Amino acid sequence: MVTRFSTGPISRACLSSDRKARNSRLCGCIQTVANQSLSGSDQRKASRFFSNPQRAHDTWMSQSASDDAFWERYKVFAARSEMSCRGY
């Protein structure tokens, strides 16, 4: 479980989202995991998914090698976030 919370593009997007479960601890936890799992450019790309979920779908369905590589990193990040930030 994450005990230090971070700020960055993911946490800002999370806090700006319309999701009911959002709060500063949860969003900070997700950002901490992002800092451990994703590059800065990956974080900026992933942060756009909060305001435009269609972008996530388009990235997932993309045929480009760079999007495929990003999606593999993103899946690892998402799984780590779910495991580490549960309960916030």
DSSP file (Angstrom, degrees, kcal/mol; ACC not computed):
  #  RESIDUE AA STRUCTURE BP1 BP2  ACC     N-H-->O    O-->H-N    N-H-->O    O-->H-N    TCO  KAPPA ALPHA  PHI   PSI    X-CA   Y-CA   Z-CA
    1    1 A M              0   0    0      0, 0.0     2,-0.3     0, 0.0    84,-0.1   0.000 360.0 360.0 360.0 138.1    0.0    0.0    0.0
    2    2 A V        +     0   0    0     82,-1.2    27,-0.1     1,-0.1     3,-0.1  -0.597 360.0 174.6 -78.1 133.9    1.2    3.5   -0.9
    3    3 A T        +     0   0    0     -2,-0.3     2,-0.5     1,-0.1    -1,-0.1   0.550  63.6  66.4-115.5 -14.9    1.7    5.8    2.1
    4    4 A R  S    S-     0   0    0     25,-0.1     2,-0.4    24,-0.1    -1,-0.1  -0.920  72.1-151.9-108.1 134.9    3.3    8.8    0.3
    5    5 A F        -     0   0    0     -2,-0.5     2,-0.2    27,-0.1    24,-0.2  -0.847   9.5-160.5-111.4 142.6    1.1   10.7   -2.2
    6    6 A S        -     0   0    0     22,-1.8     2,-0.3    -2,-0.4    25,-0.3  -0.696  10.2-136.6-116.9 165.3    2.4   12.6   -5.2
    7    7 A T        +     0   0    0     -2,-0.2     3,-0.1    24,-0.1    21,-0.0  -0.904  45.0 109.0-118.5 153.7    1.1   15.3   -7.5
    8    8 A G  S  > S-     0   0    0     -2,-0.3     4,-2.5     1,-0.1     5,-0.2  -0.973  79.6 -48.1 166.6-167.9    1.5   15.4  -11.3
    9    9 A P  H  > S+     0   0    0      0, 0.0     4,-2.0     0, 0.0     5,-0.2   0.855 130.3  48.6 -63.0 -36.1   -0.5   15.0  -14.5
   10   10 A I  H  > S+     0   0    0      2,-0.2     4,-2.7     1,-0.2     5,-0.2   0.940 112.9  46.6 -69.3 -46.1   -2.3   11.8  -13.4
   11   11 A S  H  > S+     0   0    0      1,-0.2     4,-2.6     2,-0.2     5,-0.2   0.902 113.0  49.8 -65.0 -39.2   -3.4   13.2  -10.0
   12   12 A R  H  X S+     0   0    0     -4,-2.5     4,-1.6     2,-0.2    -1,-0.2   0.924 113.3  45.9 -64.3 -43.3   -4.5   16.5  -11.5
   13   13 A A  H  X S+     0   0    0     -4,-2.0     4,-0.7    -5,-0.2    -2,-0.2   0.900 112.5  51.7 -65.5 -39.7   -6.6   14.7  -14.2
   14   14 A C  H >< S+     0   0    0     -4,-2.7     3,-0.9     1,-0.2     5,-0.3   0.937 110.7  46.9 -61.1 -48.2   -8.0   12.3  -11.5
   15   15 A L  H 3< S+     0   0    0     -4,-2.6    -1,-0.2     1,-0.2    -2,-0.2   0.797 112.5  50.9 -66.4 -28.0   -9.1   15.2   -9.3
   16   16 A S  H 3< S+     0   0    0     -4,-1.6    -1,-0.2    -5,-0.2    -2,-0.2   0.573  92.2 101.4 -84.2  -9.7  -10.6   17.0  -12.3
   17   17 A S  S << S-     0   0    0     -3,-0.9    34,-0.1    -4,-0.7    -3,-0.0  -0.164  78.5-124.3 -73.2 169.1  -12.6   14.0  -13.3
   18   18 A D        +     0   0    0     32,-0.3     2,-0.2     3,-0.0    -1,-0.1   0.224  65.2 130.8 -97.2  14.1  -16.3   13.4  -12.7
   19   19 A R    >   -     0   0    0     -5,-0.3     3,-1.1     1,-0.1    -2,-0.0  -0.482  56.7-140.3 -71.4 135.8  -15.8   10.1  -10.9
   20   20 A K  T 3  S+     0   0    0      1,-0.2    -1,-0.1    -2,-0.2    -3,-0.0   0.843  97.5  56.9 -64.1 -35.1  -17.5    9.8   -7.6
   21   21 A A  T 3  S+     0   0    0      2,-0.0    -1,-0.2     5,-0.0     5,-0.2   0.497  78.7 121.6 -79.5  -2.6  -14.7    8.0   -5.9
   22   22 A R    <   +     0   0    0     -3,-1.1     2,-0.3    -8,-0.1    -7,-0.1  -0.337  27.9 148.0 -67.4 141.0  -12.1   10.7   -6.6
   23   23 A N     >  -     0   0    0      1,-0.0     4,-2.7    -2,-0.0     5,-0.3  -0.950  58.8 -99.1-160.3 165.9  -10.3   12.2   -3.6
   24   24 A S  H  > S+     0   0    0     -2,-0.3     4,-2.1     1,-0.2     5,-0.2   0.839 119.9  50.6 -64.7 -33.5   -6.8   13.7   -3.0
   25   25 A R  H  > S+     0   0    0      2,-0.2     4,-2.3     3,-0.2    -1,-0.2   0.945 113.9  43.5 -68.8 -46.8   -5.5   10.5   -1.3
   26   26 A L  H  > S+     0   0    0     62,-0.5     4,-2.5     2,-0.2    -2,-0.2   0.950 117.4  45.4 -62.2 -49.3   -6.7    8.2   -4.1
   27   27 A C  H  X S+     0   0    0     -4,-2.7     4,-2.0     1,-0.2    -1,-0.2   0.872 113.7  50.0 -65.0 -37.0   -5.5   10.5   -6.9
   28   28 A G  H  X S+     0   0    0     -4,-2.1     4,-2.1    -5,-0.3   -22,-1.8   0.864 110.1  51.1 -67.2 -36.4   -2.2   11.1   -5.1
   29   29 A C  H  X S+     0   0    0     -4,-2.3     4,-2.2     2,-0.2    -2,-0.2   0.932 109.3  49.5 -64.4 -46.6   -1.7    7.3   -4.7
   30   30 A I  H  X S+     0   0    0     -4,-2.5     4,-2.3     1,-0.2    -2,-0.2   0.893 110.5  51.4 -60.6 -39.5   -2.4    6.7   -8.3
   31   31 A Q  H  X S+     0   0    0     -4,-2.0     4,-2.6   -25,-0.3    -1,-0.2   0.900 106.4  54.1 -64.4 -40.5    0.2    9.4   -9.2
   32   32 A T  H  X S+     0   0    0     -4,-2.1     4,-1.2   -26,-0.2    -2,-0.2   0.925 110.5  46.0 -59.3 -44.3    2.8    7.8   -7.0
   33   33 A V  H  X S+     0   0    0     -4,-2.2     4,-1.4     1,-0.2     3,-0.3   0.895 110.6  54.0 -65.0 -39.4    2.3    4.5   -8.8
   34   34 A A  H  X S+     0   0    0     -4,-2.3     4,-3.2     1,-0.2     3,-0.4   0.904 104.1  55.2 -60.6 -40.9    2.5    6.4  -12.1
   35   35 A N  H  < S+     0   0    0     -4,-2.6    -1,-0.2     1,-0.2    -2,-0.2   0.824 113.1  42.6 -61.4 -30.2    5.8    7.9  -11.1
   36   36 A Q  H  < S+     0   0    0     -4,-1.2    -1,-0.2    -3,-0.3    -2,-0.2   0.689 126.9  29.9 -85.5 -20.6    7.1    4.4  -10.5
   37   37 A S  H  < S+     0   0    0     -4,-1.4     2,-0.3    -3,-0.4    -2,-0.2   0.700 112.2  48.7-115.7 -26.0    5.6    2.8  -13.6
   38   38 A L  S  < S-     0   0    0     -4,-3.2    -1,-0.1    -5,-0.2     2,-0.0  -0.905  70.2-121.2-127.1 147.1    5.4    5.4  -16.4
   39   39 A S     >  -     0   0    0     -2,-0.3     4,-2.4     1,-0.1     5,-0.2  -0.254  41.8 -99.7 -70.7 170.0    7.6    8.0  -18.0
   40   40 A G  H  > S+     0   0    0      1,-0.2     4,-2.2     2,-0.2     5,-0.2   0.905 125.7  48.1 -59.5 -42.6    6.6   11.7  -18.0
   41   41 A S  H  > S+     0   0    0      1,-0.2     4,-2.2     2,-0.2    -1,-0.2   0.884 110.7  51.5 -68.8 -36.4    5.3   11.4  -21.6
   42   42 A D  H  > S+     0   0    0      2,-0.2     4,-2.8     1,-0.2    -2,-0.2   0.902 109.3  51.5 -62.9 -39.7    3.4    8.2  -20.8
   43   43 A Q  H  X S+     0   0    0     -4,-2.4     4,-2.4     2,-0.2    -2,-0.2   0.915 109.4  48.9 -63.8 -42.8    1.8   10.0  -17.8
   44   44 A R  H  X S+     0   0    0     -4,-2.2     4,-0.9     2,-0.2    -1,-0.2   0.910 113.3  47.5 -63.9 -40.9    0.7   13.0  -19.9
   45   45 A K  H >< S+     0   0    0     -4,-2.2     3,-0.8     1,-0.2     4,-0.4   0.941 114.3  46.1 -64.1 -46.9   -0.8   10.6  -22.5
   46   46 A A  H >< S+     0   0    0     -4,-2.8     3,-1.6     1,-0.2     4,-0.5   0.839 102.9  64.4 -65.9 -33.4   -2.6    8.5  -19.8
   47   47 A S  H >X S+     0   0    0     -4,-2.4     3,-1.0     1,-0.3     4,-0.6   0.797  93.0  63.1 -62.9 -26.4   -3.9   11.6  -18.0
   48   48 A R  H <X S+     0   0    0     -4,-0.9     4,-1.5    -3,-0.8     3,-0.3   0.712  87.8  71.7 -70.6 -18.9   -6.0   12.5  -21.1
   49   49 A F  H <4 S+     0   0    0     -3,-1.6    -1,-0.2    -4,-0.4    -2,-0.2   0.794  87.5  64.1 -66.6 -27.4   -8.0    9.3  -20.6
   50   50 A F  H <4 S+     0   0    0     -3,-1.0   -32,-0.3    -4,-0.5    -1,-0.2   0.903 113.1  31.4 -64.3 -41.0   -9.7   10.8  -17.6
   51   51 A S  H  < S+     0   0    0     -4,-0.6    -1,-0.2    -3,-0.3    -2,-0.2   0.667 133.2  31.2 -91.0 -17.3  -11.4   13.5  -19.6
   52   52 A N    >X  +     0   0    0     -4,-1.5     3,-1.8     1,-0.1     4,-0.7  -0.648  58.9 177.1-143.0  81.4  -11.8   11.5  -22.8
   53   53 A P  H 3> S+     0   0    0      0, 0.0     4,-1.7     0, 0.0     3,-0.4   0.769  80.7  69.0 -58.1 -25.2  -12.2    7.7  -22.2
   54   54 A Q  H 3> S+     0   0    0      1,-0.2     4,-2.8     2,-0.2     5,-0.2   0.847  91.2  61.2 -61.2 -32.0  -12.6    7.3  -26.0
   55   55 A R  H <> S+     0   0    0     -3,-1.8     4,-2.2     2,-0.2    -1,-0.2   0.881 101.9  51.3 -62.6 -37.7   -8.9    8.2  -26.3
   56   56 A A  H  X S+     0   0    0     -4,-0.7     4,-2.6    -3,-0.4    -1,-0.2   0.934 111.1  47.7 -63.3 -45.5   -8.0    5.1  -24.2
   57   57 A H  H  X S+     0   0    0     -4,-1.7     4,-2.4     1,-0.2    -2,-0.2   0.921 111.4  50.3 -61.4 -44.2  -10.1    2.9  -26.5
   58   58 A D  H  X S+     0   0    0     -4,-2.8     4,-1.0     1,-0.2    -1,-0.2   0.888 111.5  48.5 -62.6 -39.0   -8.5    4.4  -29.6
   59   59 A T  H  < S+     0   0    0     -4,-2.2     3,-0.5     2,-0.2    -1,-0.2   0.922 111.5  49.8 -66.0 -44.0   -5.0    3.8  -28.2
   60   60 A W  H  < S+     0   0    0     -4,-2.6    -2,-0.2     1,-0.2    -1,-0.2   0.886 115.6  42.9 -60.9 -40.3   -5.9    0.2  -27.2
   61   61 A M  H  < S+     0   0    0     -4,-2.4    -1,-0.2    -5,-0.2    -2,-0.2   0.585  89.4 117.6 -83.9 -11.0   -7.3   -0.4  -30.7
   62   62 A S     <  -     0   0    0     -4,-1.0    -3,-0.1    -3,-0.5    -4,-0.0  -0.165  58.7-147.0 -59.0 149.8   -4.5    1.4  -32.5
   63   63 A Q        +     0   0    0      4,-0.0     2,-0.2     5,-0.0    -1,-0.1   0.346  61.2 115.4 -97.3   4.3   -2.3   -0.7  -34.9
   64   64 A S     >  -     0   0    0      1,-0.1     4,-2.2    -5,-0.1     5,-0.2  -0.527  66.6-136.3 -81.9 143.7    0.9    1.4  -34.1
   65   65 A A  H  > S+     0   0    0      1,-0.2     4,-2.4    -2,-0.2     5,-0.2   0.868 105.4  53.6 -63.0 -37.4    3.8   -0.3  -32.4
   66   66 A S  H  > S+     0   0    0      2,-0.2     4,-2.4     1,-0.2    -1,-0.2   0.904 109.7  47.1 -68.2 -39.4    4.4    2.7  -30.2
   67   67 A D  H  > S+     0   0    0      2,-0.2     4,-2.8     1,-0.2    -1,-0.2   0.889 111.3  52.2 -67.0 -37.9    0.7    2.6  -29.0
   68   68 A D  H  X S+     0   0    0     -4,-2.2     4,-1.8     2,-0.2    -2,-0.2   0.924 111.2  46.6 -62.0 -43.9    1.0   -1.1  -28.4
   69   69 A A  H  X S+     0   0    0     -4,-2.4     4,-1.9     1,-0.2    -2,-0.2   0.918 113.2  49.3 -65.0 -43.3    4.1   -0.6  -26.3
   70   70 A F  H  X S+     0   0    0     -4,-2.4     4,-2.9     1,-0.2    -2,-0.2   0.931 108.2  54.1 -59.3 -45.2    2.5    2.2  -24.4
   71   71 A W  H  X S+     0   0    0     -4,-2.8     4,-2.4     1,-0.2    -1,-0.2   0.863 106.0  52.3 -62.1 -36.2   -0.6    0.1  -23.8
   72   72 A E  H  X S+     0   0    0     -4,-1.8     4,-1.6     2,-0.2    -1,-0.2   0.922 112.6  44.9 -64.1 -43.5    1.5   -2.7  -22.3
   73   73 A R  H  X S+     0   0    0     -4,-1.9     4,-2.3     1,-0.2    -2,-0.2   0.897 112.3  52.9 -65.1 -39.8    3.1   -0.3  -19.9
   74   74 A Y  H  X S+     0   0    0     -4,-2.9     4,-3.0     1,-0.2    -2,-0.2   0.896 105.5  53.3 -64.2 -40.9   -0.3    1.3  -19.1
   75   75 A K  H  X S+     0   0    0     -4,-2.4     4,-2.3     2,-0.2    -1,-0.2   0.898 109.5  48.7 -61.7 -40.8   -1.8   -2.1  -18.2
   76   76 A V  H  X S+     0   0    0     -4,-1.6     4,-2.5     2,-0.2    -2,-0.2   0.938 112.7  48.4 -63.5 -46.0    1.0   -2.8  -15.7
   77   77 A F  H  X S+     0   0    0     -4,-2.3     4,-2.8     1,-0.2    -2,-0.2   0.926 111.3  49.9 -57.9 -47.0    0.5    0.7  -14.2
   78   78 A A  H  X S+     0   0    0     -4,-3.0     4,-2.4     1,-0.2    -1,-0.2   0.906 111.5  47.8 -62.0 -42.6   -3.3    0.1  -14.0
   79   79 A A  H  X S+     0   0    0     -4,-2.3     4,-2.1     2,-0.2    -1,-0.2   0.913 113.5  47.6 -65.5 -42.2   -2.9   -3.2  -12.2
   80   80 A R  H  X S+     0   0    0     -4,-2.5     4,-3.0     2,-0.2     5,-0.3   0.902 111.9  50.7 -64.7 -40.5   -0.3   -1.8   -9.8
   81   81 A S  H  X S+     0   0    0     -4,-2.8     4,-2.6     2,-0.2    -2,-0.2   0.928 109.8  49.7 -62.7 -45.0   -2.6    1.2   -9.1
   82   82 A E  H  < S+     0   0    0     -4,-2.4     4,-0.5    -5,-0.2    -1,-0.2   0.912 116.8  41.5 -61.1 -42.2   -5.6   -1.0   -8.4
   83   83 A M  H  < S+     0   0    0     -4,-2.1     3,-0.3    -5,-0.2    -2,-0.2   0.911 121.6  39.7 -71.9 -42.7   -3.6   -3.2   -6.0
   84   84 A S  H  < S+     0   0    0     -4,-3.0   -82,-1.2     1,-0.2    -2,-0.2   0.779 119.1  42.6 -80.3 -28.2   -1.7   -0.4   -4.3
   85   85 A C  S >< S+     0   0    0     -4,-2.6     3,-1.8    -5,-0.3    -1,-0.2   0.325  75.8 129.8-107.8   7.0   -4.5    2.2   -4.0
   86   86 A R  T 3  S+     0   0    0     -4,-0.5    -4,-0.0    -3,-0.3    -3,-0.0  -0.393  71.5  30.5 -60.6 134.9   -7.4    0.1   -2.9
   87   87 A G  T 3         0   0    0     -2,-0.1    -1,-0.2     0, 0.0   -61,-0.1   0.326 360.0 360.0  98.0  -7.6   -9.1    1.6    0.1
   88   88 A Y    <         0   0    0     -3,-1.8   -62,-0.5   -63,-0.1   -63,-0.2   0.434 360.0 360.0 -93.6 360.0   -8.3    5.2   -0.6
